[in-house]
Amino acid sequence: MSETFDAIVIGSGFGGAITACRLAEKGMKVLVLERGRRWAPREYPRKVGDPWLFSERQPARQNGWLDLRFFKHMTVAQAAGVGGGSLAYSSVAVEADPSLFTNGWPAEITYDELKPCYARVNEMMNLQTVPDGQLTQRFKLAREAAEKLGHRDRFSKTPLAVSFSPDWNYQLDDPFNPRHSRTFTNAHGQQQGTCIHLGNCDIGCDVQAKNTLDLNYIPRAEQWGAEVRPLHLVRRIEPRGTGYRIVFDRIDGKRLARGEERAARVILAAGSLGSTDPNANFTY
Protein backbone atom coordinates (compact mmCIF):
# COMPACT_ATOMS: atom_id res chain seq x y z
CA MET A 1 0.00 0.00 0.00
CA SER A 2 1.18 3.53 -0.73
CA GLU A 3 1.28 6.12 2.03
CA THR A 4 -2.05 7.93 2.45
CA PHE A 5 -0.51 10.90 4.28
CA ASP A 6 2.77 12.75 4.08
CA ALA A 7 2.83 12.91 7.89
CA ILE A 8 0.82 11.53 10.79
CA VAL A 9 1.11 13.46 14.03
CA ILE A 10 0.22 11.57 17.21
CA GLY A 11 -1.08 13.99 19.82
CA SER A 12 -2.50 17.51 19.47
CA GLY A 13 -0.82 19.36 22.34
CA PHE A 14 1.91 21.97 21.93
CA GLY A 15 4.29 19.70 20.05
CA GLY A 16 1.66 18.09 17.84
CA ALA A 17 -0.49 21.12 17.06
CA ILE A 18 2.43 23.35 16.11
CA THR A 19 4.11 20.63 14.06
CA ALA A 20 0.88 19.81 12.21
CA CYS A 21 0.31 23.50 11.51
CA ARG A 22 3.77 24.13 10.09
CA LEU A 23 3.80 20.93 7.98
CA ALA A 24 0.37 21.72 6.55
CA GLU A 25 1.51 25.25 5.72
CA LYS A 26 4.34 23.67 3.69
CA GLY A 27 1.80 21.79 1.61
CA MET A 28 2.02 18.37 3.25
CA LYS A 29 -1.02 16.13 3.67
CA VAL A 30 -1.23 15.84 7.46
CA LEU A 31 -3.30 13.68 9.80
CA VAL A 32 -3.50 14.36 13.54
CA LEU A 33 -4.58 11.49 15.79
CA GLU A 34 -5.80 12.58 19.24
CA ARG A 35 -7.03 10.17 21.92
CA GLY A 36 -9.34 12.68 23.62
CA ARG A 37 -12.50 14.47 22.58
CA ARG A 38 -12.87 17.74 20.73
CA TRP A 39 -14.39 19.65 23.61
CA ALA A 40 -17.01 22.39 23.37
CA PRO A 41 -17.87 24.68 26.33
CA ARG A 42 -21.29 23.07 26.77
CA GLU A 43 -19.53 19.72 27.37
CA TYR A 44 -17.01 20.82 30.01
CA PRO A 45 -17.24 18.75 33.21
CA ARG A 46 -18.70 20.71 36.09
CA LYS A 47 -20.53 18.37 38.46
CA VAL A 48 -20.42 14.87 39.88
CA GLY A 49 -21.13 12.37 37.14
CA ASP A 50 -19.68 14.52 34.36
CA PRO A 51 -16.79 13.15 32.23
CA TRP A 52 -13.90 14.25 34.44
CA LEU A 53 -11.48 11.37 33.92
CA PHE A 54 -9.82 9.59 31.04
CA SER A 55 -8.91 5.94 31.56
CA GLU A 56 -6.27 4.19 29.45
CA ARG A 57 -7.78 0.89 30.59
CA GLN A 58 -11.37 1.76 29.66
CA PRO A 59 -11.17 4.63 27.15
CA ALA A 60 -14.48 3.76 25.51
CA ARG A 61 -16.27 4.20 28.84
CA GLN A 62 -14.10 6.91 30.36
CA ASN A 63 -12.84 9.52 27.91
CA GLY A 64 -13.07 12.62 30.05
CA TRP A 65 -11.02 15.76 30.65
CA LEU A 66 -8.08 14.55 32.79
CA ASP A 67 -5.86 11.49 32.72
CA LEU A 68 -4.40 11.00 36.21
CA ARG A 69 -1.17 9.00 36.49
CA PHE A 70 0.17 7.96 39.89
CA PHE A 71 3.88 7.33 40.43
CA LYS A 72 5.97 6.63 43.51
CA HIS A 73 6.79 10.26 44.29
CA MET A 74 4.62 12.13 41.83
CA THR A 75 1.11 12.39 40.44
CA VAL A 76 0.56 13.75 36.94
CA ALA A 77 -2.72 15.27 35.77
CA GLN A 78 -2.63 15.49 31.98
CA ALA A 79 -5.36 16.68 29.68
CA ALA A 80 -7.11 14.47 27.14
CA GLY A 81 -8.57 16.33 24.20
CA VAL A 82 -7.90 18.24 21.02
CA GLY A 83 -5.45 20.86 22.23
CA GLY A 84 -3.65 18.51 24.61
CA GLY A 85 -1.90 20.13 27.55
CA SER A 86 -3.09 23.60 26.59
CA LEU A 87 -6.54 22.61 27.87
CA ALA A 88 -5.35 22.10 31.44
CA TYR A 89 -2.28 24.27 31.91
CA SER A 90 -2.34 27.64 33.66
CA SER A 91 -1.89 29.72 30.45
CA VAL A 92 1.57 30.97 31.49
CA ALA A 93 4.06 31.49 28.64
CA VAL A 94 7.46 32.64 29.89
CA GLU A 95 10.63 32.94 27.83
CA ALA A 96 13.61 31.02 29.14
CA ASP A 97 16.32 33.29 30.53
CA PRO A 98 19.39 33.51 28.26
CA SER A 99 21.59 32.27 31.12
CA LEU A 100 19.90 28.87 30.96
CA PHE A 101 21.48 28.16 27.58
CA THR A 102 25.10 28.53 28.71
CA ASN A 103 25.57 24.79 29.20
CA GLY A 104 23.79 21.47 28.90
CA TRP A 105 22.31 22.16 25.45
CA PRO A 106 23.48 21.25 21.94
CA ALA A 107 25.40 24.12 20.35
CA GLU A 108 22.58 24.68 17.86
CA ILE A 109 20.04 25.50 20.59
CA THR A 110 20.65 29.04 21.78
CA TYR A 111 18.54 31.87 23.10
CA ASP A 112 19.20 33.90 19.94
CA GLU A 113 18.08 30.98 17.80
CA LEU A 114 14.86 30.58 19.77
CA LYS A 115 14.04 34.27 20.18
CA PRO A 116 12.16 34.57 16.83
CA CYS A 117 10.20 31.44 17.77
CA TYR A 118 9.13 32.99 21.07
CA ALA A 119 7.87 36.00 19.14
CA ARG A 120 5.97 33.80 16.70
CA VAL A 121 4.27 31.86 19.48
CA ASN A 122 3.44 35.15 21.20
CA GLU A 123 1.62 36.30 18.08
CA MET A 124 -0.16 32.99 17.39
CA MET A 125 -1.40 32.58 20.96
CA ASN A 126 -2.10 36.28 21.50
CA LEU A 127 -0.22 36.52 24.80
CA GLN A 128 -1.40 39.28 27.17
CA THR A 129 -0.98 40.37 30.77
CA VAL A 130 -3.71 41.04 33.31
CA PRO A 131 -4.85 44.68 33.05
CA ASP A 132 -4.04 46.86 36.06
CA GLY A 133 -7.73 47.22 36.90
CA GLN A 134 -8.11 43.44 37.23
CA LEU A 135 -5.22 42.51 39.52
CA THR A 136 -6.05 39.89 42.11
CA GLN A 137 -5.39 40.27 45.83
CA ARG A 138 -2.83 37.48 45.57
CA PHE A 139 -0.93 39.44 42.91
CA LYS A 140 -0.96 42.58 45.04
CA LEU A 141 0.28 40.71 48.11
CA ALA A 142 3.11 39.10 46.14
CA ARG A 143 4.11 42.48 44.70
CA GLU A 144 4.08 44.05 48.16
CA ALA A 145 6.25 41.22 49.50
CA ALA A 146 8.74 41.68 46.65
CA GLU A 147 8.95 45.41 47.38
CA LYS A 148 9.54 44.87 51.12
CA LEU A 149 12.25 42.32 50.34
CA GLY A 150 13.97 44.78 48.01
CA HIS A 151 13.20 42.80 44.84
CA ARG A 152 10.67 45.05 43.13
CA ASP A 153 12.83 45.06 39.97
CA ARG A 154 12.44 41.27 39.73
CA PHE A 155 8.66 41.34 40.01
CA SER A 156 6.53 41.57 36.86
CA LYS A 157 3.31 40.37 35.32
CA THR A 158 3.42 36.99 33.63
CA PRO A 159 2.43 36.70 29.95
CA LEU A 160 -0.76 34.66 29.66
CA ALA A 161 -2.50 32.99 26.75
CA VAL A 162 -5.73 34.71 27.77
CA SER A 163 -7.83 37.40 26.09
CA PHE A 164 -8.73 40.33 28.34
CA SER A 165 -11.01 43.34 27.98
CA PRO A 166 -9.85 46.52 29.74
CA ASP A 167 -13.49 47.32 30.52
CA TRP A 168 -14.01 44.41 32.92
CA ASN A 169 -13.52 45.05 36.65
CA TYR A 170 -14.59 43.68 40.03
CA GLN A 171 -16.97 46.59 40.64
CA LEU A 172 -19.36 45.55 37.87
CA ASP A 173 -22.82 44.31 38.81
CA ASP A 174 -22.48 40.52 39.12
CA PRO A 175 -18.95 40.72 37.63
CA PHE A 176 -18.56 37.01 36.90
CA ASN A 177 -21.70 36.82 34.79
CA PRO A 178 -20.89 35.70 31.20
CA ARG A 179 -22.77 38.73 29.86
CA HIS A 180 -19.70 40.80 30.74
CA SER A 181 -17.52 38.75 28.38
CA ARG A 182 -17.04 40.46 25.03
CA THR A 183 -17.29 38.06 22.10
CA PHE A 184 -14.94 38.41 19.17
CA THR A 185 -13.56 36.43 16.25
CA ASN A 186 -9.84 35.78 16.60
CA ALA A 187 -7.19 35.90 13.88
CA HIS A 188 -7.86 32.25 13.03
CA GLY A 189 -11.60 32.63 12.52
CA GLN A 190 -12.58 31.18 15.91
CA GLN A 191 -15.14 32.79 18.19
CA GLN A 192 -13.94 33.62 21.68
CA GLY A 193 -14.88 35.80 24.65
CA THR A 194 -12.86 38.00 26.98
CA CYS A 195 -11.89 36.95 30.49
CA ILE A 196 -14.32 37.50 33.37
CA HIS A 197 -12.06 35.82 35.97
CA LEU A 198 -14.16 32.70 36.50
CA GLY A 199 -11.16 30.70 37.67
CA ASN A 200 -11.95 27.69 35.46
CA CYS A 201 -8.76 28.00 33.40
CA ASP A 202 -7.67 24.39 34.00
CA ILE A 203 -11.08 22.75 33.55
CA GLY A 204 -12.34 24.60 30.49
CA CYS A 205 -12.96 28.32 30.17
CA ASP A 206 -16.73 28.82 29.94
CA VAL A 207 -16.40 31.99 27.83
CA GLN A 208 -13.38 30.72 25.83
CA ALA A 209 -11.10 33.53 26.89
CA LYS A 210 -8.23 31.06 27.24
CA ASN A 211 -6.27 30.87 23.99
CA THR A 212 -5.94 27.10 23.85
CA LEU A 213 -4.45 25.34 20.83
CA ASP A 214 -7.86 24.32 19.50
CA LEU A 215 -8.49 28.04 18.92
CA ASN A 216 -5.29 28.88 17.03
CA TYR A 217 -2.69 26.39 15.80
CA ILE A 218 -5.15 23.55 15.19
CA PRO A 219 -7.74 25.51 13.17
CA ARG A 220 -4.90 27.09 11.22
CA ALA A 221 -3.58 23.61 10.40
CA GLU A 222 -7.06 22.58 9.29
CA GLN A 223 -7.36 25.68 7.11
CA TRP A 224 -4.23 24.44 5.33
CA GLY A 225 -5.78 21.01 4.81
CA ALA A 226 -4.76 19.02 7.89
CA GLU A 227 -7.24 16.45 9.19
CA VAL A 228 -7.79 16.07 12.95
CA ARG A 229 -9.36 12.90 14.30
CA PRO A 230 -10.32 12.94 17.99
CA LEU A 231 -10.98 9.79 20.02
CA HIS A 232 -8.23 7.83 18.24
CA LEU A 233 -5.81 5.83 20.40
CA VAL A 234 -2.64 4.77 18.62
CA ARG A 235 -1.67 1.17 19.41
CA ARG A 236 1.21 0.35 17.06
CA ILE A 237 3.69 2.07 14.78
CA GLU A 238 5.27 -0.30 12.26
CA PRO A 239 7.81 0.37 9.47
CA ARG A 240 6.36 -0.46 6.07
CA GLY A 241 8.61 0.07 3.07
CA THR A 242 9.64 3.72 3.00
CA GLY A 243 6.92 4.74 5.45
CA TYR A 244 4.94 3.61 8.47
CA ARG A 245 1.72 1.79 9.31
CA ILE A 246 -0.23 3.26 12.23
CA VAL A 247 -2.70 0.98 13.97
CA PHE A 248 -5.25 2.64 16.23
CA ASP A 249 -8.47 2.08 18.14
CA ARG A 250 -11.24 4.58 17.41
CA ILE A 251 -13.67 5.24 20.25
CA ASP A 252 -17.10 4.61 18.73
CA GLY A 253 -19.81 5.08 21.33
CA LYS A 254 -19.04 2.58 24.09
CA ARG A 255 -16.79 0.36 21.98
CA LEU A 256 -13.43 0.44 20.24
CA ALA A 257 -13.12 0.00 16.49
CA ARG A 258 -9.74 -1.00 15.04
CA GLY A 259 -8.33 0.96 12.11
CA GLU A 260 -5.08 1.91 10.42
CA GLU A 261 -3.44 4.55 8.23
CA ARG A 262 -0.10 4.90 6.48
CA ALA A 263 2.27 7.81 6.20
CA ALA A 264 5.74 8.64 4.97
CA ARG A 265 6.54 10.30 8.32
CA VAL A 266 5.32 9.90 11.90
CA ILE A 267 5.71 12.52 14.61
CA LEU A 268 5.29 11.31 18.20
CA ALA A 269 3.86 14.24 20.17
CA ALA A 270 1.74 12.45 22.75
CA GLY A 271 3.30 14.23 25.70
CA SER A 272 6.26 13.15 27.82
CA LEU A 273 4.24 10.23 29.21
CA GLY A 274 2.26 9.19 26.14
CA SER A 275 5.23 9.23 23.76
CA THR A 276 7.29 7.01 26.07
CA ASP A 277 4.52 4.71 27.31
CA PRO A 278 6.09 1.26 27.91
CA ASN A 279 2.69 -0.35 27.35
CA ALA A 280 2.49 0.99 23.79
CA ASN A 281 3.74 -1.21 20.98
CA PHE A 282 5.83 1.32 19.07
CA THR A 283 7.94 -0.76 16.69
CA TYR A 284 10.67 1.17 14.86
Secondary structure as the mmCIF struct_conf table of DSSP 4:
data_model
#
loop_
_struct_conf.conf_type_id
_struct_conf.id
_struct_conf.beg_label_comp_id
_struct_conf.beg_label_asym_id
_struct_conf.beg_label_seq_id
_struct_conf.end_label_comp_id
_struct_conf.end_label_asym_id
_struct_conf.end_label_seq_id
BEND BEND1 THR A 4 THR A 4
STRN STRN1 PHE A 5 ILE A 10
BEND BEND2 GLY A 13 GLY A 13
HELX_RH_AL_P HELX_RH_AL_P1 PHE A 14 GLU A 25
TURN_TY1_P TURN_TY1_P1 LYS A 26 GLY A 27
STRN STRN2 VAL A 30 LEU A 33
BEND BEND3 ARG A 35 GLY A 36
STRN STRN3 ARG A 37 ARG A 37
HELX_RH_3T_P HELX_RH_3T_P1 PRO A 41 GLU A 43
BEND BEND4 LYS A 47 LYS A 47
TURN_TY1_P TURN_TY1_P2 VAL A 48 GLY A 49
BEND BEND5 ASP A 50 ASP A 50
STRN STRN4 LEU A 53 PHE A 54
BEND BEND6 GLU A 56 GLN A 58
TURN_TY1_P TURN_TY1_P3 PRO A 59 ARG A 61
STRN STRN5 ASN A 63 ASN A 63
BEND BEND7 TRP A 65 TRP A 65
STRN STRN6 LEU A 66 PHE A 70
BEND BEND8 LYS A 72 HIS A 73
STRN STRN7 THR A 75 ALA A 79
STRN STRN8 GLY A 81 GLY A 81
TURN_TY1_P TURN_TY1_P4 VAL A 82 GLY A 83
HELX_RH_3T_P HELX_RH_3T_P2 GLY A 84 LEU A 87
TURN_TY1_P TURN_TY1_P5 ALA A 88 ALA A 88
BEND BEND9 TYR A 89 TYR A 89
STRN STRN9 VAL A 92 VAL A 92
HELX_LH_PP_P HELX_LH_PP_P1 GLU A 95 ASP A 97
HELX_RH_3T_P HELX_RH_3T_P3 PRO A 98 PHE A 101
BEND BEND10 THR A 102 TRP A 105
TURN_TY1_P TURN_TY1_P6 ALA A 107 GLU A 108
HELX_RH_AL_P HELX_RH_AL_P2 TYR A 111 MET A 125
TURN_TY1_P TURN_TY1_P7 ASN A 126 ASN A 126
STRN STRN10 GLN A 128 GLN A 128
HELX_RH_3T_P HELX_RH_3T_P4 ASP A 132 GLN A 134
HELX_RH_AL_P HELX_RH_AL_P3 GLN A 137 LYS A 148
TURN_TY1_P TURN_TY1_P8 LEU A 149 GLY A 150
HELX_RH_3T_P HELX_RH_3T_P5 ARG A 152 ARG A 154
HELX_LH_PP_P HELX_LH_PP_P2 LYS A 157 PRO A 159
STRN STRN11 LEU A 160 LEU A 160
BEND BEND11 ALA A 161 ALA A 161
STRN STRN12 VAL A 162 VAL A 162
TURN_TY1_P TURN_TY1_P9 PRO A 166 ASP A 167
TURN_TY1_P TURN_TY1_P10 TYR A 170 GLN A 171
BEND BEND12 LEU A 172 ASP A 174
TURN_TY1_P TURN_TY1_P11 PRO A 175 PHE A 176
BEND BEND13 ASN A 177 ASN A 177
HELX_RH_3T_P HELX_RH_3T_P6 PRO A 178 HIS A 180
BEND BEND14 SER A 181 SER A 181
HELX_LH_PP_P HELX_LH_PP_P3 ARG A 182 ARG A 182
STRN STRN13 THR A 183 THR A 185
TURN_TY1_P TURN_TY1_P12 ALA A 187 HIS A 188
BEND BEND15 GLY A 189 GLY A 189
STRN STRN14 GLN A 191 GLY A 193
BEND BEND16 GLY A 199 GLY A 199
TURN_TY1_P TURN_TY1_P13 CYS A 201 ASP A 202
BEND BEND17 ILE A 203 ILE A 203
TURN_TY1_P TURN_TY1_P14 ASP A 206 VAL A 207
STRN STRN15 LYS A 210 LYS A 210
HELX_RH_3T_P HELX_RH_3T_P7 LEU A 213 LEU A 215
TURN_TY1_P TURN_TY1_P15 ASN A 216 ASN A 216
HELX_RH_AL_P HELX_RH_AL_P4 TYR A 217 GLN A 223
TURN_TY1_P TURN_TY1_P16 TRP A 224 GLY A 225
STRN STRN16 GLU A 227 ARG A 229
BEND BEND18 PRO A 230 LEU A 231
STRN STRN17 HIS A 232 ARG A 240
TURN_TY1_P TURN_TY1_P17 GLY A 241 THR A 242
STRN STRN18 GLY A 243 ASP A 252
TURN_TY1_P TURN_TY1_P18 GLY A 253 LYS A 254
STRN STRN19 ARG A 255 LEU A 268
BEND BEND19 ALA A 270 ALA A 270
HELX_RH_AL_P HELX_RH_AL_P5 GLY A 271 GLY A 274
TURN_TY1_P TURN_TY1_P19 SER A 275 THR A 276
TURN_TY1_P TURN_TY1_P20 PRO A 278 ASN A 279
BEND BEND20 ALA A 280 ALA A 280
STRN STRN20 ASN A 281 PHE A 282
#
